[in-house]
């Protein structure tokens, strides 16, 4: 179905995926990465009406632009192509063990994951980012692991889930200007007890739960898989939890000031939202692909 929004035609997500010749998973990733531009839809499924921030549509002009690009649709598919650890190793010309160490150290982060029936998390990386990192950091492809990185890895640190959370929060935060929705994005990755200590008002917590965005579309068929899935979604290290707590406090202050009446609104749909942070590895900006701060709100 095509409808008008602010003078432009828009398509449903399903129709847009078909027009771009992308499978559902490919299209979902393309929209998350900003390779395909989307706009919010309203309560009736039409853009421009209020109340359904979690639903989005694709402008028809965006479809036309992408279809007109050289090499369509293969060129678009290549920009969103993901690789496993073994495939990344082949792409970089190094062993899987070294790729595992680089990803655990946060040198580049995953864009997707799935959980197998045994509860093991399988991480997927953007092929373009893998190639870019290999070109940018040739010294890390060969030779001894830097001492600081070796200490970090020997202590058992693993930044893969943390970087995925940060990237996903950034993607969602980029899709809203609503302060309560922005707060709900951050709240979604905090443990319940941490959320309760920041948002002490039960009405606020209820609103944040109603506005909670979908962080990942992952099928879990066993209790072990479900447990692993929930662990990926939830911040755990002390400094990461504190970082999200601070930013949630800021967003709540803004929401209370700008939209206090929202707490009296009974209905709210699941949402999406604005940019976030994975921390850099040992303060070396060349070892991470993300920034270390959420955008400020005036």
NORGIMO-V454771 format. One record per backbone hydrogen bond with DSSP energy under -1.0 kcal/mol. NH is the residue of the N-H (numbers start at 1). CO is the residue of the C=O. If there is no record, write none. Layout:
nh=NH co=CO
nh=NH co=CO
This chain:
nh=3 co=10
nh=5 co=8
nh=8 co=5
nh=10 co=3
nh=11 co=58
nh=16 co=12
nh=17 co=13
nh=18 co=14
nh=19 co=15
nh=20 co=16
nh=21 co=18
nh=22 co=17
nh=27 co=23
nh=28 co=24
nh=29 co=25
nh=30 co=26
nh=31 co=27
nh=32 co=28
nh=33 co=29
nh=35 co=30
nh=36 co=30
nh=39 co=57
nh=41 co=55
nh=42 co=46
nh=45 co=42
nh=49 co=46
nh=55 co=52
nh=57 co=39
nh=58 co=11
nh=60 co=9
nh=63 co=59
nh=64 co=60
nh=65 co=61
nh=66 co=62
nh=67 co=63
nh=68 co=64
nh=69 co=66
nh=72 co=69
nh=75 co=71
nh=77 co=73
nh=78 co=74
nh=79 co=75
nh=83 co=125
nh=88 co=84
nh=89 co=85
nh=90 co=86
nh=91 co=87
nh=92 co=88
nh=93 co=89
nh=94 co=89
nh=99 co=95
nh=100 co=96
nh=101 co=97
nh=102 co=98
nh=103 co=99
nh=104 co=100
nh=105 co=101
nh=106 co=103
nh=107 co=102
nh=111 co=124
nh=112 co=124
nh=114 co=122
nh=116 co=120
nh=119 co=116
nh=122 co=114
nh=124 co=112
nh=125 co=83
nh=127 co=81
nh=130 co=126
nh=131 co=127
nh=132 co=128
nh=133 co=129
nh=134 co=130
nh=135 co=131
nh=136 co=132
nh=137 co=133
nh=140 co=137
nh=141 co=138
nh=150 co=146
nh=151 co=147
nh=152 co=148
nh=153 co=149
nh=154 co=150
nh=155 co=151
nh=156 co=153
nh=157 co=152
nh=159 co=104
nh=163 co=159
nh=164 co=160
nh=165 co=161
nh=166 co=162
nh=167 co=163
nh=168 co=164
nh=169 co=165
nh=170 co=166
nh=171 co=167
nh=172 co=168
nh=173 co=169
nh=173 co=274
nh=174 co=170
nh=174 co=274
nh=175 co=172
nh=175 co=273
nh=182 co=178
nh=183 co=179
nh=184 co=180
nh=185 co=181
nh=186 co=182
nh=187 co=183
nh=188 co=184
nh=189 co=186
nh=190 co=187
nh=195 co=191
nh=196 co=192
nh=197 co=193
nh=198 co=194
nh=199 co=195
nh=205 co=201
nh=206 co=202
nh=207 co=203
nh=208 co=204
nh=209 co=205
nh=210 co=206
nh=211 co=207
nh=218 co=216
nh=226 co=222
nh=227 co=223
nh=228 co=224
nh=229 co=225
nh=230 co=226
nh=231 co=227
nh=232 co=228
nh=233 co=229
nh=235 co=189
nh=241 co=237
nh=242 co=238
nh=243 co=239
nh=244 co=240
nh=245 co=241
nh=246 co=242
nh=247 co=243
nh=248 co=244
nh=249 co=245
nh=250 co=246
nh=251 co=247
nh=252 co=248
nh=253 co=249
nh=254 co=250
nh=255 co=251
nh=256 co=252
nh=257 co=253
nh=258 co=254
nh=259 co=255
nh=262 co=259
nh=263 co=260
nh=264 co=261
nh=265 co=262
nh=271 co=211
nh=274 co=173
nh=278 co=291
nh=284 co=281
nh=287 co=284
nh=288 co=285
